[in-house]
Amino acid sequence: MICLTLIARNESRCLARCLKSAAPFVDEMLVVDTGSTDDTREIAVACGARIAMFSWQDDFSAARNYALTQTRADWRLVLDADEWIESGGPCLREVADQVGGSFVGEVNIRSAFDDGDAVRYAPSWISRFLPRGLTYEGRIHEQVAHRLPVRRLPLTVGHDGYRRVQQDGKAGRNERLLRMRLQESPGNAYLHFQLGKDLEIQGRFADACAAYQSARNLLHWPPGAPAAAIKLQARYSWLHDLVVRHIYCLKRSRQFEAALTQSQAESAFWHHSPDFHFACGDLLLDFALFEPMRAEQFLPMMEAYWMRCLELGEAPQIEGSVQGRGSFLAAHNLAVLHDLLGNRETADVFRRLEEQRRG
């Protein structure tokens, strides 16, 4: 038996989408309401879900764990209201029928975010298909406490909670909870990383840099030896996202020299990442615009970075990799670059490549 479990508060915008996407693939749907004042509960009932109430305690794990106690299902699919199953739903039944509860299932969360006027997508693998008996820990950005093997499932879940239009009212709450948890666990690098992400979403780029640097310091990143780097990359899947975001926020806060020094110091550790090379190219572009006297120095470096993106191609298996940085976004930047250089024919080649890769 599979039960969809989620916690919700004032989620009338998106709850029906979530429930309707999961209903064909589960036996039961449970919505734990933490104090909605809109029609969240009515929507849940109309979609066939069972309702339970829980008093909000500024602790996501407490709410999640309460939800897990309210079902006797062998398997629990955990989603948020701003998520929905995009593809792969039938695999849940296949997995539940074929194997016992001896592992934790990771699903691919495909998160949308705003990049200027465009919407981009970044994948992340998160434990969301849980056997009975597991619990969460952590006040915010809660994680499943377990020592079971992890298995990646061919299930893709859409997520639009990082879109700017959805962040109203959440940023302050999330920052407050993260800072509360950091008071409890100041040495937790992952919490500093998540605080940096929250501050970045708010547009507080200098503050985000400070949080990202704290995470790096706690991880002792970058290390002195390649073997140590490989070990850290394997242990902390989010390290790649941390490094790329840090370069971006250093750039946005005009800490160009620091960003350039940092990117050059660890380029050998990210030779496999299109996102790292894309971020380095973007950094040099903004640096050249800020200091035009250095443009001649930076232009060939930009081109090399974005060409490397195309050579590597997309890397959805890397945590935080953004769709397009290994294909059409890099081709677009190269087209713009060659337009600026007056190389019209070369620019047209990259524009055609952009259209092909975007297609």
RODO-2510 file (C-alpha; in nm, 4 decimals, decimal comma):
residues 359
     n   res          X          Y          Z
     1     m     0,0000     0,0000     0,0000
     2     i     0,1260     0,3476    -0,0918
     3     c     0,0142     0,6680     0,0808
     4     l     0,0843     1,0173    -0,0479
     5     t     0,1593     1,2333     0,2558
     6     l     0,2021     1,6079     0,2538
     7     i     0,1780     1,8994     0,4919
     8     a     0,0006     2,2139     0,3777
     9     r    -0,1026     2,5591     0,4874
    10     n    -0,2883     2,7994     0,2595
    11     e    -0,1979     2,6043    -0,0533
    12     s    -0,5183     2,6558    -0,2528
    13     r    -0,3118     2,7800    -0,5496
    14     c    -0,1469     2,4463    -0,6198
    15     l    -0,2832     2,1679    -0,3985
    16     a    -0,5254     2,0233    -0,6537
    17     r    -0,2468     1,9971    -0,9118
    18     c    -0,0348     1,7993    -0,6673
    19     l    -0,3100     1,5618    -0,5570
    20     k    -0,4479     1,4970    -0,9039
    21     s    -0,1015     1,4159    -1,0366
    22     a    -0,0399     1,1549    -0,7663
    23     a    -0,3862     1,0004    -0,7299
    24     p    -0,3478     0,7370    -1,0072
    25     f    -0,0318     0,5968    -0,8480
    26     v    -0,1162     0,5741    -0,4762
    27     d    -0,3765     0,3973    -0,2630
    28     e    -0,4334     0,6793    -0,0165
    29     m    -0,3722     1,0542     0,0052
    30     l    -0,3215     1,2290     0,3385
    31     v    -0,3022     1,6062     0,3797
    32     v    -0,1930     1,7356     0,7198
    33     d    -0,3147     2,0933     0,7515
    34     t    -0,1105     2,3181     0,9805
    35     g    -0,3562     2,6066     1,0032
    36     s    -0,4965     2,7079     0,6654
    37     t    -0,7281     3,0067     0,6429
    38     d    -0,8140     2,9538     0,2749
    39     d    -0,9959     2,6582     0,1164
    40     t    -0,7004     2,4180     0,1290
    41     r    -0,8939     2,1570     0,3273
    42     e    -1,1976     2,1738     0,0993
    43     i    -0,9779     2,1264    -0,2073
    44     a    -0,8053     1,8287    -0,0478
    45     v    -1,1347     1,6568     0,0305
    46     a    -1,2691     1,7268    -0,3187
    47     c    -0,9594     1,5557    -0,4633
    48     g    -1,0141     1,2467    -0,2495
    49     a    -0,7607     1,3122     0,0257
    50     r    -0,8023     1,2484     0,3962
    51     i    -0,7429     1,5457     0,6281
    52     a    -0,5573     1,5558     0,9590
    53     m    -0,4856     1,8674     1,1640
    54     f    -0,1569     1,9622     1,3287
    55     s    -0,0682     2,2753     1,5239
    56     w     0,2318     2,4451     1,3604
    57     q     0,5409     2,4449     1,5854
    58     d     0,8006     2,6194     1,3646
    59     d     0,9341     2,2724     1,2880
    60     f     0,8855     2,0998     0,9528
    61     s     1,0104     1,7662     1,0852
    62     a     0,7505     1,7639     1,3606
    63     a     0,4732     1,8167     1,1057
    64     r     0,6142     1,5609     0,8615
    65     n     0,6598     1,3016     1,1338
    66     y     0,3044     1,3530     1,2530
    67     a     0,1854     1,2932     0,8973
    68     l     0,3845     0,9707     0,8798
    69     t     0,2145     0,8442     1,1969
    70     q    -0,1303     0,8968     1,0453
    71     t    -0,1022     0,6164     0,7902
    72     r    -0,0255     0,2460     0,8157
    73     a     0,0822     0,2201     0,4527
    74     d     0,3926     0,0182     0,3732
    75     w     0,5282     0,3006     0,1571
    76     r     0,4914     0,6790     0,1846
    77     l     0,5375     0,9142    -0,1076
    78     v     0,6245     1,2525     0,0441
    79     l     0,5483     1,5604    -0,1657
    80     d     0,5005     1,9306    -0,1021
    81     a     0,1892     2,1088    -0,2221
    82     d     0,3909     2,3082    -0,4778
    83     e     0,5147     1,9848    -0,6365
    84     w     0,3507     1,7434    -0,8788
    85     i     0,4361     1,4217    -1,0585
    86     e     0,5528     1,4990    -1,4111
    87     s     0,6491     1,1508    -1,5271
    88     g     0,7311     0,8025    -1,4053
    89     g     0,4357     0,7559    -1,1709
    90     p     0,3804     0,3860    -1,2596
    91     c     0,7246     0,2992    -1,1204
    92     l     0,5943     0,3488    -0,7666
    93     r     0,3604     0,0527    -0,7875
    94     e     0,6212    -0,1583    -0,9634
    95     v     0,8784    -0,0889    -0,6928
    96     a     0,6336    -0,1408    -0,4073
    97     d     0,5143    -0,4741    -0,5505
    98     q     0,8581    -0,6122    -0,6324
    99     v     1,0657    -0,5350    -0,3254
   100     g     1,0299    -0,5028     0,0481
   101     g     1,0916    -0,1887     0,2485
   102     s     1,4681    -0,2284     0,2627
   103     f     1,5690     0,0950     0,0892
   104     v     1,4841     0,4626     0,0523
   105     g     1,3747     0,5875    -0,2888
   106     e     1,5135     0,9110    -0,4305
   107     v     1,3116     1,1008    -0,6898
   108     n     1,4214     1,3687    -0,9335
   109     i     1,2845     1,7059    -0,8204
   110     r     1,2847     1,9403    -1,1218
   111     s     1,2749     2,2892    -0,9709
   112     a     1,1820     2,5954    -1,1743
   113     f     1,3448     2,9288    -1,0913
   114     d     1,3571     3,2748    -1,2435
   115     d     1,6642     3,3897    -1,4349
   116     g     1,5859     3,7439    -1,5426
   117     d     1,2760     3,7153    -1,7598
   118     a     1,3358     3,3464    -1,8332
   119     v     1,2465     3,0355    -1,6359
   120     r     1,5216     2,7774    -1,5836
   121     y     1,5123     2,4276    -1,4395
   122     a     1,7505     2,2516    -1,2017
   123     p     1,7280     1,8859    -1,0950
   124     s     1,8014     1,7448    -0,7518
   125     w     1,7679     1,3928    -0,6162
   126     i     1,5826     1,3836    -0,2843
   127     s     1,4611     1,0966    -0,0653
   128     r     1,0828     1,0969    -0,1004
   129     f     0,9691     0,7317    -0,1264
   130     l     0,9976     0,5964     0,2255
   131     p     0,9254     0,2600     0,3859
   132     r     0,7211     0,2506     0,7041
   133     g     0,9065     0,3347     1,0234
   134     l     1,1319     0,6210     0,9125
   135     t     1,1203     0,9745     1,0483
   136     y     1,2520     1,3202     0,9628
   137     e     1,4926     1,5399     1,1557
   138     g     1,5659     1,9112     1,1303
   139     r     1,3494     2,2173     1,1891
   140     i     1,3746     2,3246     0,8227
   141     h     1,5199     2,1577     0,5116
   142     e     1,4432     1,8432     0,7032
   143     q     1,6065     1,5161     0,6062
   144     v     1,5138     1,1516     0,6513
   145     a     1,7047     0,9803     0,9323
   146     h     1,8071     0,6344     0,8120
   147     r     2,0931     0,3990     0,7283
   148     l     1,9204     0,2113     0,4490
   149     p     2,0484     0,1793     0,0922
   150     v     1,9318     0,4553    -0,1424
   151     r     1,7790     0,3755    -0,4801
   152     r     1,7090     0,6318    -0,7523
   153     l     1,3629     0,5896    -0,9008
   154     p     1,2631     0,6940    -1,2547
   155     l     1,0143     0,9443    -1,1129
   156     t     1,0289     1,3146    -1,2022
   157     v     0,8536     1,5676    -0,9796
   158     g     0,7949     1,9275    -1,0868
   159     h     0,8424     2,2083    -0,8344
   160     d     0,7653     2,5786    -0,8728
   161     g     0,8126     2,6971    -0,5144
   162     y     1,1375     2,8791    -0,5992
   163     r     0,9671     3,1079    -0,8507
   164     r     0,9714     3,4697    -0,7337
   165     v     0,5949     3,4953    -0,7490
   166     q     0,5690     3,2041    -0,5029
   167     q     0,8225     3,3387    -0,2532
   168     d     0,6061     3,6119    -0,0999
   169     g     0,5771     3,5454     0,2715
   170     k     0,8123     3,2455     0,2641
   171     a     1,1525     3,4135     0,2558
   172     g     1,1282     3,5707     0,5993
   173     r     0,9847     3,2545     0,7509
   174     n     1,2526     3,0317     0,6022
   175     e     1,5355     3,2627     0,7039
   176     r     1,4036     3,2808     1,0594
   177     l     1,3778     2,9013     1,0889
   178     l     1,7201     2,8491     0,9345
   179     r     1,8793     3,0932     1,1779
   180     m     1,7018     2,9216     1,4676
   181     r     1,8382     2,5881     1,3558
   182     l     2,1871     2,7316     1,3060
   183     q     2,1825     2,8464     1,6673
   184     e     2,1222     2,4819     1,7563
   185     s     2,3792     2,3444     1,5069
   186     p     2,6270     2,6198     1,4121
   187     g     2,8706     2,3695     1,2639
   188     n     2,6237     2,2287     1,0103
   189     a     2,7570     2,3243     0,6664
   190     y     2,4360     2,2186     0,4921
   191     l     2,2337     2,4703     0,6949
   192     h     2,4720     2,7514     0,5999
   193     f     2,4323     2,6451     0,2362
   194     q     2,0528     2,6515     0,2636
   195     l     2,0629     2,9918     0,4332
   196     g     2,2745     3,1160     0,1442
   197     k     2,0184     2,9872    -0,1053
   198     d     1,7371     3,1601     0,0815
   199     l     1,9269     3,4895     0,0936
   200     e     2,0135     3,4547    -0,2757
   201     i     1,6459     3,4101    -0,3628
   202     q     1,5763     3,7304    -0,1674
   203     g     1,8374     3,9134    -0,3763
   204     r     2,0691     3,9652    -0,0774
   205     f     2,3767     3,8509    -0,2656
   206     a     2,6486     3,9779    -0,0296
   207     d     2,4762     3,8103     0,2655
   208     a     2,4410     3,4929     0,0597
   209     c     2,8155     3,5004    -0,0113
   210     a     2,8887     3,5121     0,3609
   211     a     2,6655     3,2109     0,4242
   212     y     2,8176     3,0167     0,1344
   213     q     3,1676     3,0975     0,2592
   214     s     3,0743     2,9662     0,6040
   215     a     2,9628     2,6399     0,4453
   216     r     3,2870     2,6160     0,2473
   217     n     3,4956     2,6810     0,5570
   218     l     3,3186     2,4077     0,7509
   219     l     3,3789     2,1638     0,4653
   220     h     3,7422     2,2790     0,4316
   221     w     3,6766     2,3426     0,0637
   222     p     3,8706     2,3578    -0,1602
   223     p     4,1059     2,0890    -0,0309
   224     g     4,4726     2,0668    -0,1122
   225     a     4,4639     1,7317    -0,2892
   226     p     4,2480     1,5923    -0,5732
   227     a     4,1743     1,2755    -0,3753
   228     a     4,0273     1,4819    -0,0928
   229     a     3,8160     1,6768    -0,3427
   230     i     3,6714     1,3583    -0,4910
   231     k     3,5859     1,2334    -0,1434
   232     l     3,4062     1,5560    -0,0509
   233     q     3,2176     1,5655    -0,3823
   234     a     3,0950     1,2108    -0,3264
   235     r     2,9906     1,2770     0,0321
   236     y     2,8163     1,6106    -0,0237
   237     s     2,6114     1,5988    -0,3438
   238     w     2,5103     1,9637    -0,2930
   239     l     2,8735     2,0852    -0,2967
   240     h     2,8556     2,1486    -0,6715
   241     d     2,5488     2,3685    -0,6279
   242     l     2,7212     2,5552    -0,3449
   243     v     3,0294     2,6338    -0,5554
   244     v     2,8360     2,7516    -0,8617
   245     r     2,5940     2,9619    -0,6566
   246     h     2,8813     3,1203    -0,4655
   247     i     3,0481     3,2341    -0,7894
   248     y     2,7148     3,3760    -0,9077
   249     c     2,6554     3,5690    -0,5846
   250     l     3,0111     3,7018    -0,5745
   251     k     2,9529     3,8289    -0,9273
   252     r     2,6154     3,9831    -0,8413
   253     s     2,7647     4,1603    -0,5391
   254     r     3,0528     4,2879    -0,7594
   255     q     3,3196     4,0942    -0,5734
   256     f     3,4791     4,0180    -0,9087
   257     e     3,8379     3,9637    -0,7996
   258     a     3,7333     3,7248    -0,5240
   259     a     3,5131     3,5317    -0,7659
   260     l     3,7895     3,5121    -1,0268
   261     t     4,0475     3,3950    -0,7738
   262     q     3,8085     3,1362    -0,6361
   263     s     3,7042     2,9998    -0,9745
   264     q     4,0626     2,9668    -1,0946
   265     a     4,1722     2,7971    -0,7722
   266     e     3,9219     2,5147    -0,8054
   267     s     3,8752     2,4774    -1,1799
   268     a     4,0577     2,1426    -1,1761
   269     f     3,7981     2,0018    -0,9377
   270     w     3,5050     2,0837    -1,1692
   271     h     3,6399     1,9899    -1,5118
   272     h     3,3269     1,7729    -1,5577
   273     s     3,0702     2,0452    -1,4802
   274     p     2,9094     2,2568    -1,7534
   275     d     2,7524     2,4736    -1,4834
   276     f     3,0892     2,5645    -1,3338
   277     h     3,2272     2,6639    -1,6742
   278     f     2,9089     2,8530    -1,7600
   279     a     2,9307     3,0488    -1,4335
   280     c     3,2967     3,1306    -1,5001
   281     g     3,2137     3,2635    -1,8463
   282     d     2,9310     3,4761    -1,7098
   283     l     3,1602     3,6069    -1,4372
   284     l     3,4160     3,7238    -1,6923
   285     l     3,1464     3,8870    -1,9047
   286     d     3,0223     4,0976    -1,6137
   287     f     3,3796     4,1678    -1,5020
   288     a     3,4661     4,2938    -1,8529
   289     l     3,1603     4,5200    -1,8536
   290     f     3,2607     4,6520    -1,5110
   291     e     3,6263     4,7030    -1,6109
   292     p     3,6349     4,7498    -1,9921
   293     m     4,0135     4,7811    -1,9908
   294     r     4,0318     4,4085    -1,9104
   295     a     3,7869     4,2996    -2,1804
   296     e     4,0604     4,2033    -2,4263
   297     q     4,2084     3,9712    -2,1627
   298     f     3,8746     3,8133    -2,0736
   299     l     3,7132     3,7633    -2,4161
   300     p     3,9082     3,4522    -2,5212
   301     m     3,8640     3,3063    -2,1730
   302     m     3,4865     3,3553    -2,1962
   303     e     3,4753     3,1796    -2,5292
   304     a     3,6809     2,8896    -2,3952
   305     y     3,4523     2,8461    -2,0944
   306     w     3,1330     2,8410    -2,2995
   307     m     3,2857     2,6143    -2,5637
   308     r     3,3751     2,3744    -2,2839
   309     c     3,0080     2,3780    -2,1803
   310     l     2,9103     2,2576    -2,5275
   311     e     3,1815     1,9913    -2,5212
   312     l     3,0549     1,8568    -2,1888
   313     g     2,6864     1,8705    -2,2782
   314     e     2,4046     1,8569    -2,0259
   315     a     2,4755     1,6962    -1,6877
   316     p     2,1419     1,6278    -1,5148
   317     q     2,3124     1,3731    -1,2901
   318     i     2,5019     1,6530    -1,1126
   319     e     2,3194     1,8144    -0,8220
   320     g     2,2064     2,1667    -0,9102
   321     s     2,2904     2,1441    -1,2805
   322     v     2,0680     2,3836    -1,4756
   323     q     1,9097     2,2683    -1,8003
   324     g     2,0642     2,4495    -2,0965
   325     r     2,4042     2,5374    -1,9549
   326     g     2,5563     2,2481    -2,1434
   327     s     2,3649     2,3261    -2,4616
   328     f     2,1415     2,6136    -2,5754
   329     l     2,2351     2,8685    -2,3064
   330     a     2,6054     2,8289    -2,3822
   331     a     2,5355     2,8506    -2,7566
   332     h     2,3323     3,1680    -2,6989
   333     n     2,6164     3,3311    -2,5071
   334     l     2,8644     3,2396    -2,7784
   335     a     2,6348     3,3894    -3,0432
   336     v     2,6111     3,7147    -2,8458
   337     l     2,9872     3,7186    -2,7913
   338     h     3,0656     3,6787    -3,1608
   339     d     2,8066     3,9423    -3,2490
   340     l     2,9935     4,1837    -3,0223
   341     l     3,3205     4,0883    -3,1896
   342     g     3,1724     4,1462    -3,5342
   343     n     3,1965     3,7796    -3,6340
   344     r     2,8489     3,7603    -3,7912
   345     e     2,8903     3,4262    -3,9635
   346     t     3,0208     3,2572    -3,6492
   347     a     2,7415     3,4171    -3,4469
   348     d     2,4853     3,2758    -3,6907
   349     v     2,6355     2,9287    -3,6496
   350     f     2,5875     2,9454    -3,2739
   351     r     2,2357     3,0861    -3,3108
   352     r     2,1402     2,7872    -3,5249
   353     l     2,3012     2,5587    -3,2695
   354     e     2,1026     2,7290    -2,9946
   355     e     1,7770     2,6622    -3,1814
   356     q     1,8721     2,2984    -3,2396
   357     r     1,9703     2,2337    -2,8763
   358     r     1,6698     2,4192    -2,7378
   359     g     1,4351     2,2175    -2,9577
***
